[in-house]
Every structure is written in structure tokens, then in C-alpha cells.
Amino acid sequence: MSDNDKLHNISILIIDDSKLTREILKAILKSFGIQDIYEAGDGLAGFEVISRHRIDLIICDVFMAPMHGLKFLEMIRAGETPPEISCKIPCNIPLIMITGKTMKSIADNPAASWDAILDKPIQPDLLLREICRLFQ
């Protein structure tokens, strides 16, 4: 079974304040055979999507407003939700952080609990490798 066959049934949420980045990521994911793709423009909208859909993987930008990606990560790992979200959110959803800033300053964050972190622009082969690693 190829990597693309294994990934066909997973659902992914892309959280990024850049519509262009979301569109690029969506095209890359579709090229991997992933069809169940959701989008959100910030962390709060991401929580809303997670409250309505089964999400197997989150790809989240670090620097966004109004909810910063690291705040989203901290809340999801703690099993917390914003007051607007009334249901329980799984705290163990795999999460790949993406950033256009230098990874060094972010990677040194002692509270980091992401599963992977990738630089923008996203290189499809690196993204595929990380997704396959998470779902092997």
C-alpha cells in the first residue's frame, strides 16, 4: 500500500490567516490523495471546525491573530476551549506547526508540544514525510 493510499481517509484542518497559504496547502494535500480538508483563518475558527467535524491532523500557522497559533496549541493540549465552544475537544490530535519566521526561536519554546514544525514556504516532500510519520 502506498503512502497516498494510507492517507486517503484522514481528515485535516488547516489553520492559517493567509487564504493563499490555505489554498496552497489544500492543493498539496489533495495531491497526496487527501480529500477531507477543512480550513480556518485563526485559532478560534479552528476550534469551531473541530467542534463540528472529526479531525485527524491539524496544520496550524504560528503567527496569527486574534488567536496566536501557540495559544491554540497550548489550549488544545490542555483540553481547554474558548468560552464560545461548549463541547469537549480531543487534546491528542496530531499537530504540525508551520511558520514563515525563523524556526530556531520557535523551536526553543520549552512548552512546545507540537508533533512537527515546518518552515514556509512548505515543501511538499517534507510535509508528506511528516504526515506519513504521524500515521504510520
C-alpha positions in Angstrom: 0.0 0.0 0.0 1.4 3.4 -1.0 1.7 6.4 1.4 -1.1 8.1 -0.6 -3.4 5.1 -0.1 -2.8 5.2 3.7 -3.7 9.0 3.8 -6.9 8.8 1.7 -9.2 8.5 4.7 -7.7 11.1 7.1 -9.3 14.5 7.7 -7.1 17.6 8.0 -7.7 21.0 9.4 -5.6 23.9 8.0 -5.5 26.9 10.3 -3.7 29.9 8.8 -4.7 33.6 8.5 -3.4 33.6 4.9 -6.0 32.4 2.4 -3.3 31.9 -0.2 -1.3 29.6 2.2 -4.5 27.7 2.9 -5.2 27.2 -0.8 -1.6 26.1 -1.5 -1.7 23.6 1.4 -5.0 22.3 0.2 -3.6 21.7 -3.3 -0.6 19.9 -1.8 -2.8 17.7 0.4 -5.1 16.9 -2.5 -2.0 15.8 -4.5 -1.3 13.3 -1.7 -4.8 11.9 -2.1 -6.3 13.6 0.9 -9.8 14.9 0.2 -11.3 15.6 3.6 -9.8 19.1 4.2 -11.2 21.8 6.4 -9.9 25.4 6.7 -9.9 28.1 9.4 -8.5 31.6 9.4 -7.4 31.7 13.0 -7.3 29.5 16.2 -10.8 30.4 17.4 -12.3 29.4 14.0 -10.2 26.2 14.2 -11.9 25.3 17.5 -15.3 25.8 15.8 -14.3 23.4 13.0 -13.0 20.8 15.4 -16.2 21.0 17.5 -18.3 20.1 14.3 -16.0 17.6 12.5 -13.8 14.6 13.1 -10.2 15.9 12.6 -7.3 13.6 12.4 -4.5 16.2 11.9 -4.1 19.9 12.3 -1.7 22.1 10.3 -1.5 25.4 12.1 0.3 28.7 11.5 2.3 30.0 14.4 1.8 33.8 14.0 -1.9 34.8 13.5 -4.5 37.0 15.1 -6.7 37.1 17.0 -5.7 33.7 18.4 -2.0 33.0 18.1 -1.0 29.5 16.9 1.0 28.8 20.1 -2.1 29.8 22.2 -4.2 27.4 20.1 -1.6 24.7 20.7 -1.5 25.3 24.4 -5.2 25.3 24.8 -5.8 22.1 22.7 -3.1 20.2 24.5 -4.6 21.2 27.8 -8.1 20.1 26.7 -9.3 23.7 27.0 -11.7 25.5 24.7 -12.6 29.1 24.2 -15.9 30.1 26.1 -17.7 30.2 22.7 -17.1 26.4 22.3 -19.3 24.3 24.5 -18.1 20.8 23.6 -15.1 18.8 24.6 -12.2 18.8 22.1 -9.7 15.9 21.9 -6.3 17.0 23.2 -4.3 14.5 21.4 -4.9 15.4 17.7 -1.5 15.4 15.9 -0.5 19.0 15.2 2.1 20.3 12.6 3.0 23.9 13.2 4.1 26.0 10.2 5.9 29.3 10.2 7.3 31.9 8.0 9.6 33.1 10.8 12.8 31.5 11.9 12.2 28.1 13.3 15.0 28.4 15.8 13.2 31.0 18.0 10.0 28.9 18.0 11.7 25.5 18.4 13.3 26.8 21.6 9.9 27.2 23.2 10.1 25.0 26.3 6.3 24.4 26.2 6.3 23.2 22.7 4.0 20.2 22.3 3.6 20.0 18.5 4.3 16.9 16.6 6.3 18.6 13.9 7.2 22.1 12.8 7.9 23.2 9.2 9.1 26.4 7.5 7.1 28.3 5.0 7.1 28.0 2.1 6.0 24.4 2.7 8.0 21.8 0.8 5.5 19.1 -0.2 8.0 16.2 0.3 8.8 17.3 3.8 5.1 17.7 4.6 4.3 14.3 3.2 7.2 12.7 5.2 5.8 14.3 8.5 2.2 13.2 7.8 3.3 9.7 6.9 5.4 9.5 10.1 2.4 10.6 12.2 0.1 8.0 10.6 2.4 5.0 10.1 
